[in-house]
Amino acid sequence: MSRAPTRDLLAANFDEIAPALVSQLVSVLSQGRQAFGDLDRVLILMLICERSKRRGGASWTNIRSIAESTGLPRETVRRKVAQLAEAGLISREGHRLKLLPAADVAARATRAAIVEMAASNAELAERLADREAA
């Protein structure tokens, strides 16, 4: 199934599927908050992780680009980055930010919630497509 019909199908059935979607998102955010203390730190870590994975493990992310991408004030990002570095979850190499192995360990439950959300959403889209085809 291509993206456009899937999007259209999800949008057309949004009121029906919203509770399941929101429930999964709340689970991801709750796991992240439990692991990392607050949602701004979760957002910053997710962004560093996403950029690192996209670039084969090397993050070229910095405080300015995180602030621009998230809409968080630069000072908030600077403070949260300092907290994450102090907790041993990231390191700073000049202006570059890098995830440390401890972040991977701390993120296990959050990662599991993300995988569950992805699987649940895929199954939901398949059920809607099957129902539409019938």
N, C-alpha and C positions, 0 to 999 in steps of 0.2 A: 504494500500500500504506500503510495507516495505521500509526502508531507501535506500538501494542500488538502486533499480529501480527508485525511486524518484530522487536520486542524478544523476543517468545516464540521466534521462529525462530532468532535469534542465540543466545539462551540455550540452546536445545535442541541447538545445534551448536557450543557454545563450545569443547569440546575439539578439534574439528577446525579451527576458525578462529583459535584463540588464537595460534598461532605467527605468522600473518600480521598480526594486530592488534598484537601486541607488537613485532614487527619494525618496523612503521610508527611506533609510538610511540617506540621507541628512536631511530629516525632523526630524528624531530622534536626530541627532547630533545638528541641529540648535536649537531645543527645549531645549536640554541639555545645550548648550552654553548660550542661553538666560537666563535660570534659574540659572546657576552656574558660569557664567563668562568666562570660558575657557574650552577647551576640555580635558586638562590634569586633571582638577578637576572633570569633568564629568566621565572620565575613572576611576579615583580613587574611586569616589562615587559608580559607578556601580559595581566595584569589591568588595568593602566593602558590598554593598547590596546583591550581589549574594552570597557571602560567609556567610553572616548573615542568609539569607533565607534558604540556604542549611543546616545550622546548627541550625535551629529552633529559630533564633533570636539572638543568641550569636555569635558575630564575634571574631574569634581568629586571625584575620588579623593584620599584623603589617607593618611598613614602609619597612622593608627589603623584606618581601614576596611580597608586592605590586611592588616594584622596580624590583624584579626578574620576576614577572608575566607579567609586562607591558613593560619592557625594558627601562623604564624611569630611569634616574640617581637617586640614592638614595637621593641626596641633593634636587633634584627637588620634589620628593615625600614628603620629610620632609617639605619643604617650602609650598607645596600645602596643606598638612595635617594641618599645622599650620593655613593657611588661612581658611580652612574649619571649623576648631575648633573655630577660632575667629568669624566666621560668625554664630556660633551656630548650625552647621549642623552635626557635629560629636563630639564625646568626646574621650579623651584618658584616658584609665585606665591602668596605667603602660605602657606596650608596645602594649596593645590591643587597637583597634579602634572600636568605636561603633557609629552606626547611631543614630541621635536624631530625635524626631518627626518633627522638622522643616524641615529636609531633605525630609521627606515624603510629606509634604505640598508643598515644592518648586518643587518637582519632578512630580507633577500631570500631567502637560502638556507633559513632557517627557515620563511618563508612558503611557499616552494616545497615543502618537506617536508610542511607542513600540507595544502596543496592535494593533493599526491600521496596522503596518508593518507586524506583525505576521498573522493577519487575511487576509491581502492582499496577502501575500506570500502563505498561505494555499489555498486560492481561486485560485491563479495562478497555483499552482501545480495540483489542482483538474481539472482545465480546460485543462491543458496539458495532464493529464492522460486520461481524457474523449476523447480528440481529438486523442490521440494515440490509444485508444481502438476502435474508430470508423472506 
